[in-house]
Structures are given as C-alpha cells and as structure tokens.
Amino acid sequence: MTHSLSVPVSRRTVLRGAGAALVAGGLGACAPGNTTGSSPLPTSSATTPPSGEITIWDRTGDLFKVFDKAIATFTAKYPQVKVNHLAVDINAKLPATLISGAGVPDGAFYDDALLTGVAPHLHDLSQLIDQYKPDIAPYKLGVVTVDGKVVAVPWDLDPACCSTARTSSPRPASIRRV
C-alpha cells in the first residue's frame, strides 16, 4: 500500500517514520510471484488515508524494538493500517521466500550488503523515492540502488569514523559537521 504525501517531509520525520516509509512501499516492496519486480506498485489517493493489513519482517534484538516504536508511531497516525511486525531469521527466510514467491511479506528490514542478491525480486522504487532524495545521504542512496533501480529505502547512516587528537588547545577551533 502506498500513500503519497502532498507536502515535503523533513529528514527527521522520514527517519522517525522509517517504519512508515518501509510500510508504505519501502525496503520490502517485495513482488510476490514476480521475478522481475516490474509490476506496478499499488497506489492510493492523497486524500484517502491508507488502510488495510500488512506484514513486516525484521530480525530480533534492539533494532526490532526501535522499529516497533516507529511502527507504533505510524499506526497512531494511520489507525486503519494494521501492521504485523514479525521477528524472523531474515537472512535465511527472505531470500528463499522471494525466490519461491509464496508467503512474501509486504516489507522487510534487510541488510544493505545483501540487497544485490534479492534485488531482482524487489520493485523499482525510483519514482517513489524521488521526493525524498534531498533528505537522503547520496552514499546510502547508492547502496540501495542496484542496476539503476532503487530497490530499498535507507533508514540509517553507517557510522562515520570519528577520532580525536590531543592538542595544546582546550577546544578545536571548529568541528566539521559530517
């Protein structure tokens, strides 16, 4: 289910609503039974709030809890959408499910490094993500682009290497914002 917004969304809102973005056709925009991922994505009117039931797969642990909170925020805003957020062995289960085309979830939180292996089974999200590109680090957009198709919505930024050096000055003159 896709819900297009008629107003620009801030980076903070996008990150806070990562679950919502993924729910709305993001990372797990899986194409059941379609090995090319070329069928059109469903759409909804900008005036009609999204409704229905979706299933999102995730791994267990701290990230599951983080996304559970993001999904709670999403469902508070869109109470007509029921989100089944399930912890599974995502690395084993998602590729096999995508290949078989049976029981494919509506969305999944999956590791960037593994996307190329499942990309042929995912929808091209390029047009859907266009309006958010200014808020996404180009590096992360590149990571989720496979063969010219944006196949996932990045929800994080990889940690940057940070170090400090002891100097005679108590504070650095400036700190470059990364």
BELLINDA-V469894 format. One record per residue. N is the residue number from 1. SS is DSSP state (hx for helix, st for strand, lp for the rest). PHI is phi as a letter, one per 40 degrees, with the letter a starting at -180 (none if undefined). NEAR is the number of other ideal C-beta (glycine too) atoms within 12 Angstrom. Layout:
N/SS/PHI/NEAR
N/SS/PHI/NEAR
This chain:
1/lp/none/32
2/lp/b/32
3/lp/b/32
4/lp/c/25
5/lp/c/25
6/lp/c/10
7/lp/b/9
8/lp/c/13
9/lp/b/25
10/lp/c/14
11/hx/d/21
12/hx/d/10
13/hx/c/20
14/hx/c/31
15/hx/c/27
16/hx/c/23
17/lp/c/33
18/hx/d/38
19/hx/c/40
20/hx/c/38
21/hx/c/40
22/hx/c/43
23/hx/c/44
24/lp/c/41
25/lp/h/38
26/lp/c/42
27/lp/d/45
28/lp/c/44
29/lp/c/45
30/st/c/43
31/lp/b/32
32/lp/c/23
33/lp/g/17
34/lp/b/21
35/lp/c/19
36/lp/b/18
37/lp/g/31
38/lp/b/15
39/lp/c/18
40/lp/c/16
41/lp/c/27
42/lp/c/20
43/lp/b/16
44/lp/b/21
45/lp/c/15
46/lp/c/13
47/lp/c/10
48/lp/b/15
49/lp/c/20
50/lp/c/31
51/lp/a/17
52/st/h/23
53/st/b/18
54/st/b/37
55/st/b/27
56/st/b/44
57/st/c/36
58/st/a/39
59/lp/c/26
60/lp/c/18
61/lp/h/13
62/hx/c/12
63/hx/c/22
64/hx/d/22
65/hx/c/17
66/hx/c/22
67/hx/c/40
68/hx/d/25
69/hx/c/20
70/hx/c/33
71/hx/c/35
72/hx/c/22
73/hx/c/23
74/hx/c/35
75/hx/c/28
76/hx/c/17
77/hx/c/23
78/lp/b/28
79/lp/c/15
80/lp/c/19
81/st/b/31
82/st/c/20
83/st/b/37
84/st/c/21
85/st/c/36
86/st/b/27
87/st/c/21
88/lp/b/26
89/lp/c/16
90/hx/d/31
91/hx/c/21
92/hx/c/13
93/hx/c/25
94/hx/c/35
95/hx/d/27
96/hx/c/19
97/hx/c/29
98/hx/c/36
99/hx/c/21
100/hx/c/16
101/lp/g/18
102/lp/b/13
103/lp/g/19
104/lp/c/32
105/lp/c/34
106/lp/c/35
107/st/a/42
108/st/a/43
109/lp/c/41
110/lp/b/42
111/lp/c/25
112/hx/d/27
113/hx/c/14
114/hx/b/25
115/hx/c/33
116/hx/d/21
117/hx/c/20
118/hx/b/35
119/hx/d/32
120/hx/c/23
121/hx/c/37
122/st/b/44
123/lp/c/38
124/lp/c/30
125/lp/c/39
126/hx/d/26
127/hx/c/19
128/hx/c/30
129/hx/c/35
130/hx/d/15
131/hx/c/19
132/hx/c/34
133/hx/d/25
134/hx/c/15
135/hx/c/26
136/lp/b/31
137/lp/d/22
138/hx/d/14
139/hx/d/16
140/hx/c/27
141/hx/c/26
142/hx/c/18
143/hx/c/28
144/lp/c/39
145/st/b/27
146/st/b/27
147/lp/f/16
148/lp/g/10
149/st/b/27
150/st/c/33
151/lp/b/41
152/lp/a/46
153/lp/b/43
154/lp/c/36
155/lp/b/38
156/lp/b/25
157/lp/b/19
158/lp/c/16
159/lp/c/7
160/lp/c/11
161/lp/c/7
162/lp/b/10
163/lp/a/6
164/lp/b/9
165/lp/b/8
166/lp/c/8
167/lp/b/9
168/lp/c/7
169/lp/c/9
170/lp/c/7
171/lp/b/9
172/lp/c/12
173/lp/c/8
174/lp/a/7
175/lp/b/9
176/lp/c/8
177/lp/c/6
178/lp/c/11
